[in-house]
Each structure stands twice: as C-alpha cells, then as structure tokens.
Amino acid sequence: MELLDKNGLTEAEYLASYRAGDYERPSVTADVAVFRETPAGCELLLIRRGGHPFLGKWALPGGFSEPGETVDGAAVRELREETGLSDLPLTPVGFFSLPGRDKRAWTMSEGFATLLPEDGQEPQAGDDARETAWFAVNSRWAQRVLTLSFTGPERFEAKLIRDGSYAFSILDTGGLAFDHAHIIARAMDAMGFLQPEAADYDTMNAQLASLVDGVPHSLANLSNAAALLWEHLGGINWAGFYLMQGDKLVLGPFMGKTACIEIPLTKGVCGAAARLDSTQLVPDVHAFPGHIACDSASRSEIVVPLHRDGRVFGVLDIDSPLLHRFTEADKAGLEAFARILEPAIADI
C-alpha cells in the first residue's frame, strides 16, 4: 500500500499540487581562488570586475550556475570564460550563504581553490572580467583579527575576525568585491597558505605539566606531549621526537605522516639542534644546508634540544607546510614545553 502524508496525499498527488513559486529561491554561484607558489609564499589571481555591482573592484573568477549545470561545472566554465584557464583540479573550500553577501539578490556561492602548476598557462581576461592580475597575499594575526595584505597592481588590506558560527566575519573588505575576503581566507587555509593564530603556550604548557605529573612511563609521556602539540598548534604537518642512540637520532613518538627513522648528527635541522645544543628556528628548510626532506610538503621547521644531566639526549621537532611559520614566541613557548617534559622522560 502506498504511503500517505499527514494530508492524506500520495507522493504523486503531492508532487502534482506542489508549486515551486510558493518558496523564494536563491541563486547559486561558484567562485574560484587560483594560487601559485612563490619563494615568499603565494600569489592569488584576481579579476577586475567590468560590470555592476562592485564595478572596478577586484574579485575572484566566478559566476552564476546555469540551469542544468552543477556548481562544479559552473566553476570550471566561469574560470575558463573569465581567465582562459582550464583543466585545473578544483578543491571545495566552503559554502557561503551569509545574508546580504550580494547586493543584487539572495545569492549563495560554493568556493573552490586550485594551485596553478609552475609551467601553467598565463591567464587572459575574458567575458565580464576587465583584466586579470596576480597579487602576492600575506596573512597575519593580531588579537583574533586576521589581516590579508594584497600586493599587485594595487595594494590593499582586508580584515576578518574569527566567528565560530561562520568561520570568519569581515571587518573590512579592502579592495575586494562581495564577501570574497572570506572565501579567500578559507581557500588559503585549505591550501596551506594561511598563517595560524598564535598558540596559547601558557594553557598548553599547563596541560602538559598536569598530564605528566606523577606518570612514570616515558613513552606514554612523549606520546601525550606529541598529541598535545598536534592539538594546539595550527599550520603544522608533523610534531614529535627523536632520541639519541649513539651518534644518531632515532624516531620516537610523533603525530603526522611517516618519518625518517634515523638522522645522523651531521645532517638536517634535527642533527644541527642536537650537535650544537641550540634551538633551530628555520623559516625555509630548503635554504638550510643538509636539510633532510622526510616530507616534501614541509617548508619551515623548529627543533628544540632535550636535556638530561646537562647533555642532549633527544630533540622536539615540529614541521610546517608554511614558510616562516615559527616565531620567537614559538621558540620561547616550545623551550618552556621541553623543560616541563624533560623530568618526565628520565628513563629513556
């Protein structure tokens, strides 16, 4: 027997009486953030709008999804029409539906990001894009406010603040159209280009002290310490420990991808930290002599020596896919972290 709804209608009867015009419907668009890597970080492709609204403002390539077209298909088509770029893999970075984001009507957008290969084609403005241009984009945080700095044919800044309900709220759009500052921030985060907020080392180090207090198991303490770093530090792709065995460092507990098992003291950032007994803060690992690429995605690194009886017996190692990820504040916080941990791993 066919099921009836609360009004006593079959599905066929319900569909026959359904009127789509009874419900206001939003338009759906796609916006695409195209990045390319540079020695200093990344550049973002923007178009200058050739029509209203936001005439003359900089924006991401994108536009409306047409009838019978998926939003993914709209992203591919609009990117080709406005920039001439094609055959790029698109990564979804979020659905953007803040009321009032478009002055014309109720419009929702799916955001996408992609990375242009080094030998990729050069964009050419088309359709309703007056021109295209590459902008160097840098990010920095101060008191929960994220500033995105754009340097290209023009220089401007956009400011956003963390919002738990919608990822970011825009404080200042800078020279950008619509809510594209928000889409760009999410795209940079998804592609590993967004600098993370400063870590709360007071809280993290207090948690570490509580975790290891009275625990006599060194491997368990190292494992929890690695997990704590992974939980608290943004913009990293590896956090863990290497321990001395003879004249080399051997892999200990960690979080992240599989890693190099043995590191000679004469090689890499870890070897230098152990050999010189000094914290190594490296903004660009590819410029570090003898760097060992356990993960080719790593761009910056910090390594802190661990001591027992005044001698180095291991190192704390943290990698990041971001250039210039670690600061002097990170160095001070992680050295304090190491000092808390050292007495709790006395039997290794």
C-alpha positions, 0 to 999 in steps of 0.5 A: 500500500502506498504511503500517505502524508499527514494530508492524506496525499500520495507522493504523486498527488503531492508532487502534482499540487506542489508549486515551486513559486510558493518558496523564494529561491536563491541563486547559486554561484561558484567562485574560484581562488587560483594560487601559485607558489612563490619563494615568499609564499603565494600569489592569488589571481584576481579579476577586475570586475567590468560590470555592476555591482562592485564595478572596478573592484577586484574579485575572484573568477566566478559566476552564476550556475546555469540551469542544468549545470552543477556548481562544479561545472559552473566553476570550471566554465566561469574560470575558463570564460573569465581567465582562459584557464582550464583543466585545473583540479578544483578543491571545495573550500566552503559554502557561503550563504551569509545574508546580504553577501550580494547586493543584487539578490539572495545569492549563495556561492560554493568556493573552490581553490586550485594551485596553478602548476609552475609551467601553467598557462598565463591567464587572459581576461575574458567575458565580464572580467576587465583584466586579470592580475596576480597579487602576492597575499600575506596573512597575519594575526593580531588579537583574533583579527586576521589581516590579508595584505594584497600586493599587485597592481594595487595594494590593499588590506582586508580584515576578518575576525574569527566567528565560530558560527561562520568561520570568519566575519569581515571587518573590512573588505579592502579592495575586494568585491562581495564577501570574497575576503572570506572565501579567500581566507578559507581557500588559503587555509585549505591550501596551506597558505594561511598563517595560524593564530598564535598558540596559547603556550601558557594553557598548553604548557599547563596541560602538559605539566598536569598530564605528566605529573606523577606518570612514570612511563616515558613513552606514554609521556612523549606520546601525550606531549606529541598529541598535545602539540598536534592539538594546539598548534595550527599550520603544522604537518608533523610534531614529535621526537627523536632520541639519541642512540649513539651518534644518531637520532632515532624516531620516537613518538610523533603525530603526522605522516611517516618519518625518517627513522634515523638522522645522523648528527651531521645532517638536517635541522634535527642533527644541527639542534642536537650537535650544537645544543641550540634551538633551530628556528628555520623559516625555509628548510630548503635554504638550510644546508643538509636539510633532510626532506622526510616530507616534501610538503614541509617548508619551515621547521623548529627543533628544540634540544632535550636535556638530561644531566646537562647533555642532549639526549633527544630533540622536539621537532615540529614541521610546517607546510608554511614558510616562516611559520615559527616565531620567537614566541614559538621558540620561547613557548616550545623551550618552556614545553621541553623543560616541563617534559624533560623530568618526565622522560628520565628513563629513556 
